[in-house]
């Protein structure tokens, strides 16, 4: 089992990377500008989420690939821009793991944690005199971080209109990553059924599909 985990980690390293090159500060600023103009969410540099890609059960894998959707899967973790294009991807996480856990252990997650992703310096929010960091946005599966925002708990929105409005704006902007996954599946119908290739080959297929999707 330990050998399988080590092999999977090596596969993730091959399937983890920015699609062309590491995003620059200018790329993040352009994403933030478009998120504000299109989706009404300022200082957002990307929407992050994971997609479970159904696979045939790998040999000697135990329950590592068995996910809460009651299928075997590997996870495509992606940061998506306001135009539904992939900015960064991590491919090959165990289906049993949470999206937040996969992101935190991925190369891109570690680089965000270490402030090595060329994220622009904080700026004033539009019409405000309060400085705010540039952030990713995700759902409740992700931990709240200085560089990652998530919705407020539902109970808090019942008594606070500002939090409710914030959740509406965040969820509207965050949907770009879910829409990108939907577009990916529509373009490449092989994702509508379990992939019966080896895990290494599946990672290669996913990475290729992400690159072609951006064209």
C-alpha positions in Angstrom: 0.0 0.0 0.0 2.9 2.4 0.8 4.5 1.6 -2.5 1.2 2.4 -4.3 1.0 5.8 -2.5 4.6 6.6 -3.5 3.9 5.7 -7.1 0.7 7.8 -7.1 2.7 10.8 -5.7 5.2 10.5 -8.6 2.3 10.4 -11.0 0.8 13.5 -9.5 4.2 15.3 -9.9 4.0 14.4 -13.6 0.4 15.6 -13.8 0.9 18.7 -11.7 2.0 21.9 -13.3 0.9 25.1 -14.9 -0.4 24.4 -18.4 2.3 26.4 -20.1 4.3 28.3 -17.6 3.9 29.5 -14.1 1.5 32.4 -14.0 3.1 35.9 -13.7 1.9 38.9 -11.7 0.5 40.4 -14.9 -1.6 37.3 -15.6 -3.1 37.3 -12.1 -3.9 41.1 -12.4 -5.6 40.5 -15.7 -7.7 37.7 -14.2 -8.6 39.9 -11.3 -9.7 42.7 -13.6 -11.9 40.3 -15.7 -13.4 38.7 -12.5 -14.4 42.1 -11.4 -15.8 43.2 -14.7 -17.6 40.0 -15.6 -18.6 38.5 -12.3 -18.6 41.4 -9.9 -16.0 40.0 -7.5 -12.9 42.2 -7.1 -9.4 41.0 -6.2 -10.2 37.5 -7.4 -7.4 35.7 -9.3 -9.0 32.4 -9.9 -11.7 29.9 -8.9 -10.5 26.5 -7.5 -12.2 23.2 -7.3 -11.7 19.5 -7.9 -13.4 17.1 -10.5 -13.6 13.4 -9.8 -12.8 11.6 -13.0 -14.2 8.0 -13.0 -11.6 5.3 -13.6 -11.4 1.5 -13.6 -10.2 0.2 -10.2 -6.4 0.1 -10.2 -4.8 -3.1 -9.0 -3.6 -3.4 -5.4 -5.0 0.1 -4.6 -7.3 -0.7 -1.7 -9.8 2.0 -1.1 -7.5 4.9 -2.1 -9.4 5.6 -5.3 -12.9 5.0 -3.9 -14.7 8.3 -3.4 -17.9 9.5 -1.8 -19.7 9.3 -5.1 -19.4 5.5 -4.8 -17.0 5.1 -7.7 -13.3 4.8 -8.3 -11.7 8.1 -9.3 -8.7 10.4 -9.6 -9.1 14.1 -9.0 -8.4 16.9 -11.4 -7.7 19.9 -9.2 -7.8 23.1 -11.1 -7.6 26.9 -10.8 -9.7 28.5 -13.5 -9.8 32.0 -14.8 -12.9 34.2 -15.6 -12.9 33.0 -19.2 -13.3 29.3 -18.2 -9.7 28.5 -19.1 -7.4 26.5 -16.9 -4.5 28.4 -15.2 -3.0 25.7 -13.0 -3.9 22.0 -12.6 -3.0 19.1 -10.3 -4.0 15.7 -11.6 -3.9 12.3 -9.9 -5.1 12.9 -6.3 -6.8 9.9 -4.6 -10.5 9.9 -5.0 -10.9 9.2 -1.2 -9.3 12.6 -0.3 -11.1 15.9 0.1 -10.7 18.7 -2.4 -9.2 20.9 0.3 -6.7 18.2 1.3 -5.6 17.6 -2.3 -5.1 21.3 -2.9 -3.0 21.8 0.2 -0.7 18.9 -0.6 -0.4 19.8 -4.3 2.6 21.7 -5.7 0.4 24.8 -6.5 -1.2 24.7 -3.0 2.2 24.5 -1.3 3.5 27.4 -3.5 0.5 29.5 -2.5 1.2 28.7 1.1 4.8 29.8 0.7 3.9 32.9 -1.2 5.8 31.8 -4.3 3.1 32.2 -6.9 3.8 35.8 -8.0 0.5 37.0 -6.5 0.3 40.8 -6.8 0.5 42.9 -3.6 -2.7 43.8 -1.8 -4.7 46.8 -3.2 -7.6 48.9 -2.2 -11.1 47.5 -2.9 -13.1 49.5 -5.5 -14.7 52.5 -3.8 -13.1 51.6 -0.4 -10.1 52.7 1.6 -9.4 49.2 2.9 -6.5 47.2 1.5 -7.4 43.6 0.5 -5.3 40.7 -0.7 -5.8 39.0 -4.1 -7.4 35.7 -3.5 -8.6 32.4 -4.9 -12.2 31.5 -4.3 -13.5 28.0 -3.5 -16.4 26.2 -1.8 -16.8 24.9 1.7 -14.4 22.0 1.1 -11.5 24.4 1.2 -9.9 25.9 4.3 -10.1 29.7 4.8 -6.6 31.2 4.0 -5.2 34.7 3.5 -5.1 33.8 -0.3 -8.3 31.7 -0.4 -11.9 32.8 0.3 -14.9 30.5 0.9 -18.6 31.2 1.6 -19.8 32.1 5.1 -21.8 29.3 6.8 -25.5 29.3 5.8 -26.7 30.0 9.4 -24.7 33.3 9.5 -26.3 34.5 6.3 -29.7 34.3 7.8 -29.0 37.1 10.2 -26.5 39.2 8.2 -27.5 40.6 4.9 -23.9 41.6 4.0 -22.7 38.0 4.4 -25.6 36.8 2.3 -24.7 39.3 -0.5 -21.1 38.2 -0.2 -22.0 34.6 -0.6 -24.1 35.3 -3.7 -21.3 37.2 -5.4 -18.7 34.6 -4.4 -20.8 31.6 -5.6 -21.6 33.4 -8.9 -17.9 34.0 -9.6 -16.9 30.5 -8.3 -19.1 28.7 -10.8 -16.6 29.4 -13.6 -14.6 26.4 -12.5 -17.6 24.1 -12.4 -18.6 25.4 -15.9 -15.1 24.7 -17.1 -15.4 21.1 -16.0 -18.7 20.8 -17.8 -17.3 22.3 -21.0 -14.4 19.9 -20.8 -16.7 16.9 -20.5 -18.9 18.1 -23.3 -15.8 18.5 -25.6 -14.3 15.2 -24.7 -17.1 12.7 -24.2 -14.7 10.0 -22.9 -15.2 11.5 -19.5 -18.8 10.5 -19.5 -17.8 6.9 -18.8 -15.0 5.2 -16.7 -11.6 5.5 -18.2 -10.2 1.9 -18.4 -6.6 3.0 -19.0 -3.7 2.8 -16.4 -3.5 5.7 -14.0 -0.4 7.1 -15.7 -2.2 7.1 -19.1 -5.4 8.6 -17.5 -3.3 11.5 -16.1 -1.8 12.1 -19.5 -5.2 12.1 -21.1 -6.5 14.6 -18.6 -3.6 16.9 -19.0 -3.8 16.8 -22.8 -7.6 17.6 -22.6 -7.0 20.6 -20.3 -4.4 22.0 -22.7 -6.6 21.5 -25.7 -9.5 23.0 -23.8 -7.6 26.3 -23.5 -7.4 26.5 -27.2 
